[in-house]
Amino acid sequence: MHDPATLLATIEGRIDQTCRIANRPRGDVTLIAISKTQPAETITPLLKAGQRVFGENRVQEAQGKWPALRDQWPDTQLHLVGQLQSNKADDAVALFDAIHSFDRPSLVTALARAMDKAGRQVPCFVQVDIGAESQKGGCPIAELPALIAGAREADIPLAGLMCVPPFGIEPAPFFALLDKLAGDHGLPGRSMGMSGDFETAIMLGATHVRVGTALFGERD
Ligand SMILES: *Cc1c(COP(=O)(O)O)cnc(C)c1O
């Protein structure tokens, strides 16, 4: 078992190399360290090693861990990558610097109101149900134009699109489709690629890769 700082250097090296092969500037790709289920003791070595962008999938868990860590490393950015309930919109907007799970019309109202109340604009990625697996969350592709239009009308800042491809199938076609959909809608961000496939995702245009296991080891 390697220590997190060593794993971080390895992942950074692989991202650098993939960006070179893809002829993309390294600055185009943000590594989000997915720290869900990890205690502060495991996260701290990555902060010490210079990692500053983290992702969590539960609002409540993040509320418990991150305020103290951010006191120590105030330039840390926190991204929400898990499903968001409308009644947690206020908490999510207060805590997170980006939301990757904006996926349905009820969140347009909830997020617009929360951002208005907090006086804080939080960039959102529209999560797309790229493999037509409704249980995973994500906006069906057919409903994407209406959701994007609704968000723009409500002044919700849209950063891009996000997807989690179906498990156990070659992900490249799904990444290519997300890239195309983002282009069609004039959105710059593509949040795609996890521990097992982030290099493929970068080759296909990922701007944000979400890596958990490869940095922290297997989750319980
Ligand atoms: C857990 C999670 C990840 C990280 O997955 P790994 O395979 O551990 O890298 C990425 N994205 C989302 C939405 C997740 O929930």
The ligand as an SDF file (V2000), in Angstrom:
LIG
                    3D

 15 15  0  0  0  0  0  0  0  0999 V2000
  -17.1330    7.6570   -5.9610 C   0  0  0  0  0  0  0  0  0  0  0  0
  -17.2540    8.4700   -7.1820 C   0  0  0  0  0  0  0  0  0  0  0  0
  -16.1430    8.7070   -8.0130 C   0  0  0  0  0  0  0  0  0  0  0  0
  -14.7780    8.1070   -7.7670 C   0  0  0  0  0  0  0  0  0  0  0  0
  -14.7680    6.7600   -8.1380 O   0  0  0  0  0  0  0  0  0  0  0  0
  -13.4120    5.9100   -8.0920 P   0  0  0  0  0  0  0  0  0  0  0  0
  -13.7170    4.7310   -8.9580 O   0  0  0  0  0  0  0  0  0  0  0  0
  -13.1890    5.5510   -6.6690 O   0  0  0  0  0  0  0  0  0  0  0  0
  -12.3350    6.7470   -8.6370 O   0  0  0  0  0  0  0  0  0  0  0  0
  -16.3280    9.5130   -9.1210 C   0  0  0  0  0  0  0  0  0  0  0  0
  -17.5260   10.0600   -9.4120 N   0  0  0  0  0  0  0  0  0  0  0  0
  -18.6060    9.8640   -8.6360 C   0  0  0  0  0  0  0  0  0  0  0  0
  -19.8930   10.4970   -9.0170 C   0  0  0  0  0  0  0  0  0  0  0  0
  -18.5150    9.0580   -7.5100 C   0  0  0  0  0  0  0  0  0  0  0  0
  -19.5980    8.8580   -6.7490 O   0  0  0  0  0  0  0  0  0  0  0  0
  1  2  1  0
  2  3  1  0
  2 14  2  0
  3  4  1  0
  3 10  2  0
  4  5  1  0
  5  6  1  0
  6  7  2  0
  6  8  1  0
  6  9  1  0
 10 11  1  0
 11 12  2  0
 12 13  1  0
 12 14  1  0
 14 15  1  0
M  END
$$$$
